[in-house]
Amino acid sequence: MTPLTRRDEAGISLIVVLIALVIISFAALSLLRSTDTATLIAGNLGFKKAALGSGDASNEAAATWLGAAVAADLFADAAGSGYYATSRDGCDLTGTRTSTVANDDVDWTGSGAKANCGLIGLAVTPVGLEAGYTARYVITRMCNVAGDPNALYGSDGVTPMICSRVIGTSSEGSTKSGGLYGNTPLAGSTQIYYRITTQITGPRNTVRFVQSFVVL
């Protein structure tokens, strides 16, 4: 066996060093990509959190408008305020239920109501809206027809009025509470459900929907 000369040993060492450098380079690139991915994920989570906070603020603004409205003003649509007196069950509120059909979506851009929905999101800038984000909401009363929810028929005089309701009770002035049981019944009040749907858009194509129900 021919022994390695000093030149041969130097050549082998160079090859080993080059291979080691290639391995280290791949490891460095992998670490860099991993760091970039982690940073991107953290950034996206931050954008989503900011969008959620903005959505909560917008829903609160819608609830405040509802609370200040005169009861009779809620019997009919008030599109200029983002309010609609019927539940619009055929609407795809988030655009995901029928993703291949656009004419049943809510108009979240202000370009015009869709033929099979008719809801247009109201652009708002509530206190708490994050910089760089936009918010739109729609309020839908959970009734099948416009009109007085306490009437037998809707405003068309033909369609029976059906609304989602919650019945509250109060023991004030009643003897059917505590340890007593008399003839005076518990007082009750009927309230109507209203659904608030908010769309938030922001940086990096962030889109988030926040929905809540209130009763009045």
C-alpha positions in Angstrom: 0.0 0.0 0.0 1.4 3.3 -1.1 1.6 5.8 1.9 -0.1 9.2 1.5 2.2 12.0 0.8 1.9 15.4 2.6 0.3 16.8 -0.6 -2.3 14.0 -0.7 -3.2 14.6 3.0 -3.6 18.3 2.3 -5.9 17.6 -0.6 -8.1 15.3 1.5 -8.2 17.9 4.3 -9.4 20.5 1.8 -12.2 18.2 0.6 -13.3 17.5 4.2 -13.3 21.2 5.0 -15.4 22.0 1.9 -17.9 19.3 2.8 -18.1 20.7 6.3 -18.7 24.2 5.0 -21.5 23.0 2.7 -23.2 21.2 5.7 -22.8 24.3 7.9 -24.2 26.5 5.1 -27.3 24.3 4.7 -27.8 24.4 8.5 -27.5 28.2 8.6 -30.0 28.5 5.7 -32.4 26.2 7.5 -32.1 28.2 10.7 -32.7 31.4 8.8 -35.8 30.1 7.1 -37.1 28.7 10.4 -36.6 32.1 12.0 -38.3 33.9 9.1 -41.3 31.5 9.4 -41.6 32.0 13.1 -41.5 35.8 12.7 -44.2 35.6 10.0 -46.4 33.4 12.1 -46.0 35.7 15.1 -46.8 38.7 12.9 -49.9 37.1 11.5 -51.2 36.2 15.0 -50.6 39.8 16.0 -52.7 41.1 13.1 -55.5 38.6 13.9 -55.5 39.7 17.5 -55.7 43.4 16.5 -58.5 42.5 14.1 -60.4 40.8 16.8 -60.1 43.8 19.1 -61.3 46.1 16.3 -64.2 43.8 15.7 -65.3 43.9 19.3 -65.1 47.7 19.3 -67.3 47.7 16.1 -69.9 45.4 17.6 -70.0 47.6 20.7 -70.7 50.6 18.5 -73.5 48.7 16.7 -75.0 47.7 20.1 -74.8 51.3 21.3 -76.7 52.5 18.2 -79.4 49.8 18.8 -79.8 50.9 22.4 -80.3 54.5 21.5 -82.8 53.8 18.7 -86.5 54.5 19.2 -88.4 51.2 19.2 -90.7 52.2 16.2 -87.6 53.0 14.1 -86.6 49.4 14.3 -89.8 48.2 12.6 -88.3 48.9 9.1 -84.9 48.8 7.4 -82.5 51.7 8.1 -79.8 50.8 5.5 -78.0 54.1 6.2 -77.4 52.9 9.7 -76.5 49.3 8.7 -79.8 48.1 10.2 -82.3 45.6 8.6 -85.6 44.6 10.2 -85.5 40.9 9.0 -83.0 38.1 9.6 -82.2 37.6 5.9 -81.6 33.9 6.3 -80.6 33.6 2.6 -77.5 35.8 3.1 -74.1 34.3 3.3 -72.8 36.7 6.0 -69.1 35.6 5.7 -69.0 34.5 2.1 -67.9 31.0 3.1 -71.2 29.1 3.3 -71.6 29.3 -0.5 -68.1 30.2 -1.5 -68.8 29.7 -5.3 -71.9 32.0 -5.3 -71.4 35.7 -4.9 -74.9 37.1 -5.3 -76.0 35.9 -1.8 -73.1 37.6 -0.1 -73.2 40.8 2.1 -71.8 43.8 0.3 -68.8 44.5 2.5 -67.2 47.0 0.0 -70.0 49.5 -0.5 -70.2 48.8 -4.2 -73.9 47.8 -4.1 -76.2 45.2 -2.5 -76.2 41.7 -3.9 -79.3 40.4 -5.7 -80.1 37.6 -3.3 -79.1 39.3 0.0 -79.6 43.0 0.0 -77.4 43.7 3.0 -74.7 46.5 2.8 -72.1 46.8 5.5 -71.9 50.2 7.2 -68.4 51.6 7.4 -67.5 52.7 10.9 -64.5 54.0 12.8 -65.3 53.2 16.4 -63.1 54.0 19.4 -60.7 51.1 19.6 -60.3 50.5 15.9 -56.7 49.7 15.3 -54.7 51.9 12.8 -54.6 50.4 9.4 -57.9 48.4 9.8 -61.3 49.1 8.4 -64.6 47.9 9.9 -68.1 47.4 8.5 -71.1 46.0 10.3 -74.7 44.9 9.6 -77.5 44.5 12.2 -80.3 42.1 11.4 -83.4 41.8 13.5 -84.3 38.1 14.0 -87.7 38.4 12.5 -89.2 37.0 9.3 -90.9 40.2 8.2 -90.7 44.0 8.8 -93.2 45.6 11.2 -94.1 45.7 14.8 -92.8 42.5 16.5 -95.7 42.5 18.9 -98.3 42.6 16.1 -99.9 39.4 14.6 -98.8 40.3 11.1 -96.0 42.1 9.5 -96.1 45.5 7.9 -97.5 43.9 4.7 -100.6 42.9 6.7 -100.5 39.4 5.4 -97.3 37.6 6.7 -97.6 36.3 10.3 -95.0 38.0 12.5 -92.4 35.4 13.7 -89.4 36.6 15.8 -86.7 35.0 17.9 -87.5 36.1 21.4 -86.4 35.8 25.0 -88.8 36.1 27.8 -87.5 37.7 31.0 -89.3 37.6 34.3 -89.3 39.9 37.3 -90.5 39.2 40.8 -91.4 42.8 41.5 -94.9 43.1 42.8 -95.4 39.3 42.8 -96.4 37.0 45.6 -95.1 34.0 43.7 -91.5 34.4 44.9 -89.5 33.5 48.0 -91.4 31.6 50.6 -94.8 33.0 49.6 -97.1 31.8 46.9 -100.1 34.0 46.3 -102.3 34.9 43.4 -100.2 37.6 41.8 -98.2 36.2 38.9 -94.6 36.9 38.0 -94.2 39.9 35.7 -92.7 39.1 32.3 -91.2 41.0 29.4 -90.5 39.8 25.9 -87.4 40.9 24.1 -86.2 40.5 20.5 -82.9 39.1 19.3 -80.7 41.3 17.1 -77.6 39.9 15.3 -74.6 42.1 14.7 -72.0 40.9 12.2 -68.8 42.8 11.7 -66.1 42.4 9.1 -62.6 43.7 9.8 -59.9 44.0 7.1 -56.3 44.9 7.8 -52.6 44.5 6.8 -51.4 41.3 5.0 -54.9 40.7 3.7 -56.2 40.1 7.2 -60.0 39.5 7.1 -61.9 38.6 10.3 -65.6 38.4 11.2 -67.0 39.0 14.7 -70.6 38.2 15.5 -72.8 38.8 18.5 -76.4 38.8 19.6 -78.1 41.4 21.7 -81.7 41.5 23.0 -83.9 44.6 23.3 
